[in-house]
């Protein structure tokens, strides 16, 4: 499992509370589990900028990669 710093964990929790929890009434633990999973897997991981990807979000990096691949194929 990847290690995260305390500040990264705090930022995740702050974002999670601000964007998901406040204002939503959940009826069960299962509903909360689904909300947490969707937030982390669907939104947070796709929007977060990663230094390994030149400070781009995964979707941005992938789109740039695909454009470069198309350019290379069109040249060859």
C-alpha positions as CSV (number, residue, x, y, z in Angstrom):
1,X,0.0,0.0,0.0
2,X,1.3,3.5,-0.8
3,X,2.3,5.7,2.1
4,X,0.7,9.2,2.3
5,X,1.8,12.1,4.3
6,X,-0.4,13.6,7.0
7,X,-1.0,16.7,5.0
8,X,-2.2,14.6,2.0
9,X,-4.6,12.7,4.2
10,X,-5.9,15.9,5.7
11,X,-6.4,17.4,2.3
12,X,-8.3,14.3,1.1
13,X,-10.6,14.4,4.2
14,X,-11.2,18.1,3.8
15,X,-12.1,17.7,0.2
16,X,-14.3,14.7,0.9
17,X,-16.2,16.5,3.6
18,X,-16.7,19.7,1.6
19,X,-17.7,18.1,-1.7
20,X,-19.6,15.0,-0.6
21,X,-20.6,14.8,3.1
22,X,-22.0,18.3,3.9
23,X,-25.7,18.6,2.9
24,X,-26.2,14.9,2.2
25,X,-28.4,12.7,4.3
26,X,-27.3,9.0,4.1
27,X,-29.6,6.3,5.3
28,X,-27.2,3.4,5.8
29,X,-23.6,2.4,6.2
30,X,-23.8,0.7,2.7
31,X,-24.9,4.0,1.2
32,X,-21.9,5.8,2.8
33,X,-19.6,3.1,1.6
34,X,-20.8,3.5,-2.0
35,X,-20.5,7.3,-1.7
36,X,-16.9,7.1,-0.4
37,X,-15.9,4.6,-3.1
38,X,-17.4,6.7,-5.9
39,X,-15.7,9.9,-4.5
40,X,-12.3,8.3,-4.3
41,X,-12.3,6.1,-7.4
42,X,-14.4,8.2,-9.7
43,X,-13.7,11.8,-8.8
44,X,-10.6,12.2,-6.6
45,X,-8.2,9.9,-8.4
46,X,-9.2,11.3,-11.8
47,X,-9.0,15.0,-10.8
48,X,-5.9,14.9,-8.6
49,X,-2.8,16.3,-10.2
50,X,0.3,14.0,-10.0
51,X,3.9,15.2,-10.2
52,X,4.8,12.0,-12.0
53,X,2.5,13.1,-14.8
54,X,4.0,16.6,-15.1
55,X,1.4,18.0,-12.7
56,X,-1.5,16.9,-14.8
57,X,-4.7,15.0,-13.9
58,X,-4.8,11.4,-15.2
59,X,-7.4,12.3,-17.8
60,X,-5.4,15.3,-19.1
61,X,-2.3,13.2,-19.3
62,X,-4.1,10.4,-21.1
63,X,-5.7,12.8,-23.6
64,X,-2.2,14.3,-24.4
65,X,-0.8,10.8,-24.8
66,X,-3.5,9.8,-27.2
67,X,-3.0,13.0,-29.3
68,X,0.7,12.3,-29.5
69,X,0.1,8.7,-30.5
70,X,-2.3,9.9,-33.3
71,X,0.3,12.4,-34.5
72,X,3.0,9.7,-34.6
73,X,0.8,7.4,-36.6
74,X,-0.1,10.1,-39.0
75,X,3.6,10.9,-39.6
76,X,4.6,7.3,-40.1
